[in-house]
Protein backbone atom coordinates (compact mmCIF):
# COMPACT_ATOMS: atom_id res chain seq x y z
CA UNK A 1 0.00 0.00 0.00
CA UNK A 2 1.28 3.48 -0.76
CA UNK A 3 2.39 5.82 1.99
CA UNK A 4 -0.54 8.08 1.16
CA UNK A 5 -3.84 6.27 1.39
CA UNK A 6 -6.09 7.60 -1.38
CA UNK A 7 -9.47 7.24 0.31
CA UNK A 8 -12.57 9.32 -0.07
CA UNK A 9 -15.88 9.05 1.74
CA UNK A 10 -19.20 9.80 0.03
CA UNK A 11 -22.90 9.25 0.51
CA UNK A 12 -24.26 6.55 -1.75
CA UNK A 13 -27.02 8.97 -2.79
CA UNK A 14 -24.46 11.13 -4.65
CA UNK A 15 -23.86 10.33 -8.30
CA UNK A 16 -20.85 8.16 -9.07
CA UNK A 17 -17.84 10.03 -10.43
CA UNK A 18 -15.20 8.79 -12.85
CA UNK A 19 -12.60 9.75 -10.21
CA UNK A 20 -14.13 7.48 -7.53
CA UNK A 21 -11.84 4.55 -8.18
CA UNK A 22 -13.13 1.41 -6.46
CA UNK A 23 -16.58 2.05 -4.94
CA UNK A 24 -17.35 0.04 -1.79
CA UNK A 25 -20.56 0.24 0.24
CA UNK A 26 -19.65 -0.20 3.92
CA UNK A 27 -23.18 -0.39 5.37
CA UNK A 28 -24.61 -3.61 6.78
CA UNK A 29 -28.07 -2.76 5.44
CA UNK A 30 -28.80 -1.72 1.85
CA UNK A 31 -29.66 2.04 1.71
CA UNK A 32 -33.29 2.90 1.03
CA UNK A 33 -34.25 4.13 -2.39
CA UNK A 34 -31.00 3.19 -4.14
CA UNK A 35 -31.04 0.64 -6.92
CA UNK A 36 -28.05 -1.61 -7.44
CA UNK A 37 -27.62 -0.12 -10.91
CA UNK A 38 -27.62 3.46 -9.60
CA UNK A 39 -25.14 2.58 -6.84
CA UNK A 40 -22.49 1.54 -9.40
CA UNK A 41 -20.70 -0.52 -6.75
CA UNK A 42 -17.60 -2.57 -7.15
CA UNK A 43 -18.25 -4.26 -3.81
CA UNK A 44 -20.75 -4.32 -0.95
CA UNK A 45 -18.63 -5.24 2.07
CA UNK A 46 -21.24 -5.74 4.82
CA UNK A 47 -18.69 -7.55 6.96
CA UNK A 48 -16.72 -4.35 7.62
CA UNK A 49 -19.75 -2.45 8.92
CA UNK A 50 -20.27 -1.97 12.67
CA UNK A 51 -22.05 -4.80 14.45
CA UNK A 52 -25.83 -4.53 14.69
CA UNK A 53 -25.55 -3.99 18.46
CA UNK A 54 -23.04 -1.15 18.05
CA UNK A 55 -25.08 0.44 15.27
CA UNK A 56 -28.23 0.38 17.42
CA UNK A 57 -26.37 1.77 20.45
CA UNK A 58 -24.88 4.64 18.41
CA UNK A 59 -28.14 5.56 16.69
CA UNK A 60 -26.27 8.30 14.76
CA UNK A 61 -26.17 10.43 17.93
CA UNK A 62 -23.30 12.93 17.44
CA UNK A 63 -22.77 13.05 21.23
CA UNK A 64 -21.92 9.33 21.16
CA UNK A 65 -19.63 9.57 18.13
CA UNK A 66 -16.26 9.50 19.91
CA UNK A 67 -17.32 6.47 21.98
CA UNK A 68 -18.70 4.90 18.80
CA UNK A 69 -15.35 5.55 17.08
CA UNK A 70 -13.44 3.77 19.84
CA UNK A 71 -15.80 0.79 19.90
CA UNK A 72 -15.90 0.47 16.11
CA UNK A 73 -12.10 0.63 15.90
CA UNK A 74 -12.00 -2.27 18.38
CA UNK A 75 -14.31 -4.23 16.10
CA UNK A 76 -12.14 -3.39 13.10
CA UNK A 77 -8.99 -4.52 14.92
CA UNK A 78 -10.45 -8.03 15.17
CA UNK A 79 -12.00 -8.00 11.67
CA UNK A 80 -8.79 -8.93 9.86
CA UNK A 81 -10.33 -10.41 6.72
CA UNK A 82 -12.60 -7.48 5.81
CA UNK A 83 -9.94 -4.88 6.64
CA UNK A 84 -7.38 -6.81 4.58
CA UNK A 85 -9.81 -6.84 1.66
CA UNK A 86 -10.09 -3.03 1.80
CA UNK A 87 -6.32 -2.64 2.15
CA UNK A 88 -5.82 -4.77 -0.96
CA UNK A 89 -8.29 -2.65 -2.91
CA UNK A 90 -6.57 0.50 -1.67
CA UNK A 91 -3.18 -0.75 -2.80
CA UNK A 92 -4.58 -0.80 -6.35
CA UNK A 93 -5.62 2.87 -6.30
CA UNK A 94 -8.30 5.23 -5.06
CA UNK A 95 -10.93 3.77 -2.76
CA UNK A 96 -14.32 5.42 -2.22
CA UNK A 97 -16.17 4.28 0.89
CA UNK A 98 -19.91 4.72 0.51
CA UNK A 99 -22.51 5.00 3.27
CA UNK A 100 -26.21 5.80 3.52
CA UNK A 101 -26.39 7.89 6.71
CA UNK A 102 -27.57 11.50 6.51
CA UNK A 103 -24.85 12.82 8.82
CA UNK A 104 -21.73 13.29 6.72
CA UNK A 105 -19.42 13.83 9.70
CA UNK A 106 -20.63 11.17 12.16
CA UNK A 107 -20.80 7.78 10.44
CA UNK A 108 -18.88 4.53 10.17
CA UNK A 109 -17.32 5.34 6.79
CA UNK A 110 -15.53 8.36 8.32
CA UNK A 111 -14.15 6.15 11.11
CA UNK A 112 -13.20 3.40 8.68
CA UNK A 113 -11.37 5.82 6.36
CA UNK A 114 -9.40 7.24 9.31
CA UNK A 115 -8.63 3.71 10.52
CA UNK A 116 -7.26 2.70 7.11
CA UNK A 117 -5.26 5.93 6.72
CA UNK A 118 -3.60 5.47 10.13
CA UNK A 119 -2.48 1.99 9.07
CA UNK A 120 -1.37 2.86 5.54
CA UNK A 121 2.18 2.52 4.41
N, C-alpha and C positions, 0 to 999 in steps of 0.2 A: 504494500500500500504506500502511496506517496506520502511525503511529509505533510503536505497540505491536503486535508480531506475535503474534497469537493462535494459538499452536501448542501442541498437546499430543502426547505420545508414549505409545503404548500397545501392549501385546502383542496380536497378532491373536486370541489364544486367549481374551481377555476379551470379555464380551458387549458389543455395540454399545450406545451410550447416545444418547439424543435430543440431548444436548448436544455430541456429537462434531463436528458440522459436516460438512465434507467429509472422508471417510475414504479415505486413500491408502495402499496397501501399497507399501513401499519396499524389498522384498526382490527379488533376481533370480530366486530359486527359490520356487515356491509352498510354503507351510508345510504340513508333514505333518498329516494328520488334520482339516483344515479344509475344509469344503465352500464352494463359491462363495456359496451361499445364506446360510450361517452367517456368512460374512465381512462381508456387507452393505457391500461396497466401492463407492465411487464411481469409483475408478480404481486400476489396478495399474500403477505406473510403474517397470517393471524397469530402464529406462534410467538412473535416478538412483541405483541401487544401486552399491556398490563393484564394481570389476572382479573377474572370477573369480580372477585372480592375486592381487589384494590380499586378497580374502576368504580364499583358501587360506592366504596368508602369515599373516594375523592369527589365524585359527583360534580366535577368541573368547578369546584369552589376555589376561587383564587386564594383565599386565606389558607387553604390546605395544600397549596401547590408545592411549597418547599418540602413539606413532609412527604407528599406524593412523590416528588423527585427522588428523595432518599430511598423510599420503599421500592420504587420502580427500578432504580439503579441496582438495588440488591437482587431483584428478580432477574435483571439483565445479566448480572455477574454469574448467575447459575444457569443461564439460558445459552450455553456455549454454541449449540448447533445453529440457532436462529441468528445470533450475533455474528458467527463465522460466515454465514450465508451473506449477510449484509456487507461484511468486510470484503468478501470476495467480489461482490458486485462493485463496491467502491474502488477496488484496486483496478477495475477495468475502465473507470471514468466517473463522470458526474452521476450522483445518486440523488433522486428527488423522493423524499419521504412524504407520503400523502396521508391526510387525516380528514375526518368529517366534522370534528368539533367546531362550534362557532367561535370560540375564544382562540385567537391566533397566537397568544402569548403563553397560555396555560393549558398545554395538552401534551400527550405522550410523545408525539413526533418531535417536539422541541427538546424534550429530555433525551430522547434517543439520539438525535443529531449531536447534541452536546457530548453524550456518552461515547459515541463513535469518534468524534473529533479528538477527545481527550486521549483516546487509545490509538490514534493514527500514527503511522510512522515507524 
